[in-house]
Amino acid sequence: MNQTYDIKLEIFEGPLDLLLYLVKKNNFEIYDIPISEITHQYLEYLDLMKELNLEIAGEFLVIAATLMEIKSKSLLPKPQQELEDEVEQIRKQLVDRLVEYQKYKKIALNFFRPREDIERNVFYRKLPIFTEDDYYIEATIFDLLTAFNEVLKKFPKEYKEIVVEEIHIEEKMREIMDYLKDKKYVLFEELMQLEKTRRGIIVLFLSLLELIRLKQVFVRQKELFGEIIIYPIFKDEK
């Protein structure tokens, strides 16, 4: 009998990562973010994460509430100066957090990524040999959610209880690794075509996220927000 797993998985990145992703994806100026549009998109991603039953940290909801507060107050007709100042203060605090987080993330990336690459090469997993024609930009969880959402739109919604039942995630993970065997990489959309139902692709996607978390596969792009490629990382048989 196969072991089952509840499909709840943790998000690998936080709400400020999602905001930065949306700012870059939409080419927004970080100091002049259109609150109404980014709030709408932010809430769409939260809805998708909830449908996938991903573990959403409370900070995601705090940021959502902050965005909605700024949006609602900004939409009031001809607000008084006091209200304008209050909206601007909340907005500035959020932007300052975003800018500070962006700086911190760049520093962390420059410091930790070289070490991670060294450890990854010293460890016991075989990595593909990359060339300039390969997909070299690491995709984020939000890149994956964006690509997955496009696939999901092709399938009608099913009853919620279908999504929250226990699923054979481990079995599906093995199927993915078997499919990747003897392949250097596979397109994200090609992998998603292995399932033909909404429930099936949800399970497949969650299994892929778990494989990423366990560092059995990693995902890359050739350009920001571009096509996603999945690379397997197999254990060395030595």
Order of alpha helices (4+ residues) and beta strands (2+ residues): alpha-alpha-alpha-alpha-beta-beta-alpha-alpha-alpha-beta-alpha-alpha-beta-beta-beta
